[in-house]
Amino acid sequence: MEATAQAQLHRRGNQSEQNSNKTQKLERYKWWSRIGLYTLFLVCGQSAATLLGRLYYDKGGNSKWMATLVQSAGFPILFPFLCFVSQPTKSSSKQPNFLTFASICFAFGLLLIGDNLMYSYGLVYLPVSTYSLVCATQLAFNALLSFFLNAQKFTPYILNSLILLTISASLLAFNSESDATTRSSKGKYVIGFLCTLGASATYSLYLSLLQVCFEKVIKQETFSTVLDMQIYPSFVASCGCIVGLFGSGEWRDLRDEMRGYKKGRVSYVMTLVWTAVAWQVSSIGLLGLIFEVSSLFSNVISTLALPVVPVLAVIFFHDKMNGVKVMALVLALWGFVSYIYQNYLDESKAKANRQSANDVNAV
C-alpha cells in the first residue's frame, strides 16, 4: 500500500515536471517570436528610412529640420496600437508619478532632437554607404556606455567586436578624398563624418539610459510601456523640430522645395510620409529589443542592416564601393559576428545552467 502511494506521488511529480518543462518551452518560443518580430521591424524600418532620407536630398530636398522632423513625427500612427495593447502591468512596484514620467519624456525628447539633427547633417554630407558604415560605431559606443550604466560585462569576443568596429570607422575617416570629390567638398565630408559619429554616440547614450529607465524607474512589464517611451519623447522631439523649422526660416523654402522636387509634389509628400512611418517601425523594434533583452543587443541587431544599405545604395544611388569601404564593411561584419557569437555562448551557458537546476530538482 505504501509502495503504491509512493509510486503515485512519483508519477505526479514526473507529470508536474513535464508540465513545467512544456510551459518553459512555450514561454521561450513566445519570447523568440517577439525577438524575431522586433528584429524584422528594426532592420526593415531602418534600411527603408535611411534610403528614403537619402532620396529626399538627392531629388531636391534641402531642409535639415524637415529631415529631422520626419524622424520623430510619425508617432501618431502608434496610438491605435497603444489602445489595443493597453493592459494592467504585471509589476507590483510603485510606478513613477506624472511629473517624473513627464520629465523623463522631455529629457529623452531633447536628446532625440540633437541626435536626429546630427544624423540629418550626416546623411546630406555623406554618401549613404559611408553613412551606414559610420553608424556601425553605435555598437562600440553602446558597449562602452553599457559597461558603465548597465553593468554589461566585457569578454574577449565583445572586446574584439569593439576593436574591429573602431578600425572600420577609422578607415572611413581617411576615406574622404574619393567621396568628397563626388558628393561634397572635403570640409563638408568631415562635418558629415563627425556629425554621424556624434549622433552614433548620442544614440547609444539614449539606448543605455532607456534601459536604465525600464529597469530602475518605470518598472512595467507591458508592451504599452514600450509604446509610451516611443510616443511621448517623439512628441517632444517633434515640437522641438517644428520650433527649429520656423526659427531657422527653412519653412519659407518648403513650398519652392516641393515645386522643384524632381519626382513631383506627390512623390515629395509620400517620401516624407513613408520616411516618418519607417522610422517609427524601426523605433518600435529597437525599443522592443531593449525591453526584452538589452540596449546593447538592440544595437547589435540594428547592424544587421549594415550589409543591406550600402549594397542598395550602390544600386539606387550609384555610390562608389571602393576597396577602403569593402574593408570597412568586412571588419564591421566581423565585429558583428563576434558579438553574436558571444550572445550564443551566453545563451548556451544559461541553458546548461537551467538544465542542471532541473536535474537537481528532479533528484
C-alpha positions as CSV (number, residue, x, y, z in Angstrom):
1,M,0.0,0.0,0.0
2,E,2.8,2.4,0.9
3,A,4.7,1.5,-2.2
4,T,1.7,2.2,-4.3
5,A,1.3,5.6,-2.7
6,Q,4.9,6.4,-3.3
7,A,4.6,5.3,-7.0
8,Q,1.6,7.6,-7.4
9,L,3.5,10.5,-5.9
10,H,6.4,9.8,-8.2
11,R,4.2,9.8,-11.2
12,R,2.6,13.1,-10.2
13,G,6.0,14.6,-9.7
14,N,7.1,13.5,-13.2
15,Q,3.9,14.9,-14.7
16,S,4.4,18.2,-12.9
17,E,7.9,18.4,-14.1
18,Q,6.9,17.6,-17.7
19,N,4.2,20.3,-17.5
20,S,6.7,22.7,-16.1
21,N,9.1,21.9,-18.9
22,K,6.4,22.4,-21.5
23,T,5.4,25.7,-20.0
24,Q,9.1,26.9,-20.1
25,K,9.5,25.8,-23.7
26,L,6.3,27.6,-24.7
27,E,7.4,30.8,-23.0
28,R,10.8,30.5,-24.7
29,Y,9.1,30.1,-28.1
30,K,6.9,33.1,-27.4
31,W,10.0,35.1,-26.4
32,W,11.9,34.2,-29.5
33,S,8.9,35.0,-31.6
34,R,8.8,38.5,-30.1
35,I,12.5,38.9,-30.7
36,G,12.1,37.8,-34.3
37,L,9.3,40.3,-34.9
38,Y,11.2,43.2,-33.3
39,T,14.3,42.3,-35.3
40,L,12.2,42.4,-38.5
41,F,10.8,45.8,-37.6
42,L,14.2,47.2,-36.7
43,V,16.1,46.0,-39.8
44,C,13.4,46.7,-42.4
45,G,12.4,50.1,-40.9
46,Q,16.0,51.3,-40.5
47,S,17.0,50.3,-44.0
48,A,13.9,51.9,-45.6
49,A,14.2,55.1,-43.6
50,T,17.9,55.6,-44.4
51,L,17.3,55.1,-48.2
52,L,14.2,57.3,-48.2
53,G,16.2,60.0,-46.3
54,R,18.9,59.9,-48.9
55,L,16.3,60.0,-51.7
56,Y,14.8,63.2,-50.2
57,Y,18.1,65.0,-50.5
58,D,19.0,63.5,-53.9
59,K,15.8,64.6,-55.6
60,G,15.8,68.2,-54.4
61,G,15.1,68.3,-50.7
62,N,17.3,70.6,-48.7
63,S,15.7,71.3,-45.3
64,K,17.7,69.8,-42.4
65,W,14.9,70.5,-40.0
66,M,12.3,68.8,-42.2
67,A,14.6,65.7,-42.5
68,T,15.0,65.8,-38.7
69,L,11.2,66.3,-38.1
70,V,10.2,63.2,-40.0
71,Q,12.4,61.0,-37.8
72,S,10.0,61.6,-34.9
73,A,6.8,63.0,-36.4
74,G,5.3,59.6,-37.3
75,F,4.4,58.8,-33.7
76,P,0.5,59.3,-34.2
77,I,0.4,56.0,-36.1
78,L,1.2,54.2,-32.9
79,F,-1.9,55.4,-30.9
80,P,-4.1,52.6,-32.3
81,F,-1.5,50.1,-31.1
82,L,-1.4,51.7,-27.7
83,C,-5.2,51.4,-27.3
84,F,-5.0,47.8,-28.5
85,V,-2.2,46.5,-26.2
86,S,-3.1,48.6,-23.2
87,Q,-3.3,46.2,-20.2
88,P,-2.6,46.2,-16.5
89,T,1.1,45.9,-15.6
90,K,2.5,42.7,-14.1
91,S,4.7,44.6,-11.7
92,S,3.6,45.3,-8.2
93,S,6.2,48.0,-7.6
94,K,5.2,51.7,-7.3
95,Q,5.1,53.4,-10.7
96,P,6.6,56.8,-11.3
97,N,4.3,59.8,-10.8
98,F,3.2,62.1,-13.6
99,L,5.9,64.7,-13.0
100,T,8.7,62.1,-13.1
101,F,7.4,60.4,-16.2
102,A,6.9,63.8,-17.9
103,S,10.5,64.9,-17.0
104,I,11.9,61.6,-18.4
105,C,9.9,62.1,-21.7
106,F,11.0,65.7,-22.0
107,A,14.7,64.8,-21.5
108,F,14.6,62.0,-24.0
109,G,12.8,64.2,-26.4
110,L,15.5,66.9,-26.3
111,L,18.1,64.1,-26.7
112,L,16.3,62.9,-29.8
113,I,16.3,66.4,-31.3
114,G,20.0,66.8,-31.1
115,D,20.6,63.2,-32.2
116,N,18.3,63.3,-35.2
117,L,19.6,66.7,-36.4
118,M,23.2,65.3,-36.4
119,Y,22.0,62.3,-38.4
120,S,20.3,64.7,-40.9
121,Y,23.6,66.6,-41.4
122,G,25.5,63.3,-41.8
123,L,23.1,62.0,-44.4
124,V,23.2,65.1,-46.5
125,Y,27.0,65.4,-46.5
126,L,28.0,61.7,-46.8
127,P,27.2,59.0,-49.4
128,V,24.6,56.7,-47.9
129,S,27.0,53.7,-48.0
130,T,29.6,55.7,-45.9
131,Y,26.9,57.0,-43.6
132,S,25.7,53.4,-42.9
133,L,29.1,52.1,-42.1
134,V,29.9,55.0,-39.7
135,C,26.6,54.3,-38.0
136,A,28.0,50.9,-37.1
137,T,30.1,52.6,-34.4
138,Q,26.9,52.8,-32.4
139,L,27.7,49.3,-31.2
140,A,31.1,50.3,-29.9
141,F,29.8,53.4,-28.1
142,N,26.8,51.4,-26.7
143,A,29.1,48.7,-25.4
144,L,31.2,51.2,-23.5
145,L,28.2,53.1,-22.1
146,S,26.5,49.8,-21.2
147,F,29.6,48.9,-19.2
148,F,29.2,52.0,-17.0
149,L,25.4,52.3,-17.0
150,N,24.0,48.8,-17.4
151,A,26.7,46.6,-15.8
152,Q,27.5,45.0,-19.2
153,K,30.4,42.5,-18.8
154,F,33.2,42.7,-21.3
155,T,34.5,39.4,-22.8
156,P,37.3,38.7,-25.4
157,Y,34.7,38.4,-28.1
158,I,33.0,41.7,-27.2
159,L,36.4,43.5,-27.0
160,N,37.2,42.0,-30.4
161,S,34.0,43.4,-31.7
162,L,34.7,46.9,-30.4
163,I,38.2,46.9,-31.8
164,L,37.1,45.8,-35.2
165,L,34.3,48.4,-35.4
166,T,36.7,51.1,-34.3
167,I,39.2,50.2,-37.0
168,S,36.3,50.1,-39.5
169,A,35.3,53.7,-38.6
170,S,38.9,54.8,-38.7
171,L,39.3,53.6,-42.2
172,L,36.2,55.6,-43.3
173,A,37.7,58.7,-41.6
174,F,40.6,58.5,-44.0
175,N,38.4,57.9,-47.0
176,S,37.3,61.5,-47.5
177,E,39.2,62.1,-50.7
178,S,37.3,59.8,-53.0
179,D,33.9,60.6,-51.5
180,A,34.5,64.3,-51.3
181,T,35.1,64.6,-55.0
182,T,31.8,63.0,-55.9
183,R,29.4,64.2,-53.1
184,S,30.7,67.3,-51.5
185,S,33.7,69.2,-50.5
186,K,36.3,67.6,-48.2
187,G,35.3,70.1,-45.4
188,K,31.6,69.1,-45.7
189,Y,32.6,65.4,-45.7
190,V,34.5,65.9,-42.4
191,I,31.4,67.7,-40.9
192,G,29.2,64.9,-42.1
193,F,31.5,62.2,-40.7
194,L,31.8,64.0,-37.3
195,C,28.1,64.6,-37.1
196,T,27.3,61.0,-37.8
197,L,29.9,59.8,-35.3
198,G,28.5,62.2,-32.7
199,A,24.9,61.0,-33.5
200,S,26.0,57.4,-33.0
201,A,27.5,58.2,-29.6
202,T,24.4,60.2,-28.6
203,Y,22.0,57.5,-29.8
204,S,24.0,54.9,-27.8
205,L,23.6,57.1,-24.7
206,Y,19.9,57.3,-25.4
207,L,19.6,53.5,-25.6
208,S,21.6,52.9,-22.4
209,L,19.5,55.5,-20.5
210,L,16.3,53.9,-21.8
211,Q,17.3,50.6,-20.4
212,V,18.1,52.2,-17.0
213,C,14.6,53.8,-17.1
214,F,12.9,50.5,-17.9
215,E,14.8,48.7,-15.0
216,K,15.0,51.4,-12.3
217,V,12.2,53.9,-12.8
218,I,9.3,52.7,-15.0
219,K,9.4,49.0,-13.9
220,Q,6.5,47.9,-16.0
221,E,6.3,44.7,-18.0
222,T,3.9,45.6,-20.8
223,F,4.3,46.4,-24.4
224,S,2.3,49.6,-23.8
225,T,5.2,50.8,-21.8
226,V,7.4,50.4,-24.8
227,L,4.9,52.4,-26.9
228,D,4.7,55.1,-24.2
229,M,8.5,55.6,-24.3
230,Q,8.3,56.0,-28.1
231,I,5.3,58.2,-28.4
232,Y,5.8,60.9,-25.8
233,P,9.5,61.6,-26.3
234,S,8.8,61.6,-30.1
235,F,6.0,64.2,-29.4
236,V,8.5,66.4,-27.5
237,A,11.1,66.0,-30.3
238,S,8.6,66.8,-33.0
239,C,7.5,70.0,-31.2
240,G,11.2,71.0,-30.9
241,C,11.8,70.3,-34.6
242,I,8.8,72.5,-35.6
243,V,10.3,75.3,-33.5
244,G,13.6,74.8,-35.2
245,L,12.0,74.7,-38.6
246,F,10.3,78.1,-38.1
247,G,13.1,79.6,-36.1
248,S,15.7,78.8,-38.8
249,G,13.4,80.2,-41.5
250,E,13.5,77.0,-43.5
251,W,9.7,76.8,-43.6
252,R,9.7,79.7,-46.1
253,D,11.5,77.5,-48.7
254,L,9.3,74.4,-48.3
255,R,6.8,75.4,-51.0
256,D,9.5,76.0,-53.5
257,E,11.2,72.8,-52.5
258,M,8.1,70.9,-53.1
259,R,7.6,72.5,-56.6
260,G,11.2,71.8,-57.6
261,Y,11.2,68.2,-56.4
262,K,12.4,66.1,-59.3
263,K,9.8,63.3,-58.7
264,G,6.9,65.7,-58.4
265,R,4.8,67.1,-55.5
266,V,3.0,63.8,-54.7
267,S,6.3,62.0,-54.5
268,Y,7.7,64.7,-52.3
269,V,4.9,64.3,-49.7
270,M,5.0,60.5,-49.9
271,T,8.8,60.4,-49.4
272,L,8.4,62.3,-46.2
273,V,5.4,60.4,-45.0
274,W,6.9,56.9,-45.6
275,T,10.2,58.1,-44.1
276,A,8.3,59.0,-40.9
277,V,6.5,55.7,-40.9
278,A,9.7,53.7,-41.4
279,W,11.4,55.5,-38.5
280,Q,8.5,54.6,-36.2
281,V,8.6,51.0,-37.3
282,S,12.3,50.9,-36.6
283,S,12.0,52.5,-33.2
284,I,9.3,50.1,-32.1
285,G,11.7,47.2,-33.0
286,L,14.5,48.9,-31.2
287,L,12.6,49.6,-28.0
288,G,11.1,46.1,-28.0
289,L,14.6,44.6,-28.1
290,I,15.7,46.9,-25.3
291,F,12.7,45.8,-23.2
292,E,13.1,42.1,-23.9
293,V,16.9,41.8,-23.8
294,S,19.2,44.9,-23.5
295,S,20.2,48.1,-25.2
296,L,23.5,46.6,-26.4
297,F,21.7,43.7,-28.0
298,S,19.2,46.0,-29.8
299,N,22.1,48.0,-31.2
300,V,23.8,44.8,-32.4
301,I,20.6,43.8,-34.2
302,S,20.5,47.2,-35.8
303,T,23.8,46.5,-37.5
304,L,22.1,43.7,-39.4
305,A,21.1,46.5,-41.9
306,L,24.8,47.2,-42.4
307,P,25.4,44.9,-45.3
308,V,22.0,45.7,-46.8
309,V,22.1,49.6,-47.0
310,P,25.5,50.0,-48.7
311,V,24.6,47.4,-51.4
312,L,21.2,49.1,-52.0
313,A,23.0,52.5,-52.1
314,V,25.3,51.3,-54.9
315,I,22.2,50.1,-56.8
316,F,19.9,53.0,-56.4
317,F,22.2,56.0,-55.7
318,H,25.3,54.8,-57.6
319,D,27.6,55.2,-54.6
320,K,31.2,54.1,-55.1
321,M,32.2,50.9,-53.2
322,N,35.9,51.2,-53.2
323,G,38.5,49.0,-51.5
324,V,38.5,51.0,-48.3
325,K,34.7,50.7,-47.9
326,V,34.8,47.0,-48.6
327,M,37.5,46.5,-46.0
328,A,35.4,48.6,-43.5
329,L,32.4,46.5,-44.3
330,V,34.2,43.3,-43.8
331,L,35.6,44.4,-40.4
332,A,32.2,45.7,-39.3
333,L,30.6,42.4,-40.2
334,W,33.4,40.5,-38.4
335,G,32.8,42.6,-35.3
336,F,29.1,41.9,-35.5
337,V,29.6,38.2,-35.8
338,S,32.0,38.2,-32.9
339,Y,29.4,39.8,-30.7
340,I,26.6,37.5,-31.9
341,Y,28.8,34.5,-31.1
342,Q,29.3,35.8,-27.5
343,N,25.5,36.0,-27.2
344,Y,25.3,32.4,-28.4
345,L,27.8,31.3,-25.8
346,D,25.8,33.2,-23.1
347,E,22.6,31.5,-24.2
348,S,24.2,28.1,-24.2
349,K,25.6,28.6,-20.8
350,A,22.2,29.8,-19.4
351,K,20.5,26.8,-21.0
352,A,23.0,24.4,-19.4
353,N,22.5,26.0,-16.0
354,R,18.7,25.7,-16.3
355,Q,19.1,22.0,-17.3
356,S,21.4,21.4,-14.3
357,A,18.9,23.1,-12.0
358,N,16.1,20.9,-13.3
359,D,18.2,17.8,-12.8
360,V,18.9,18.7,-9.2
361,N,15.2,19.4,-8.5
362,A,14.3,16.0,-10.1
363,V,16.7,14.2,-7.7
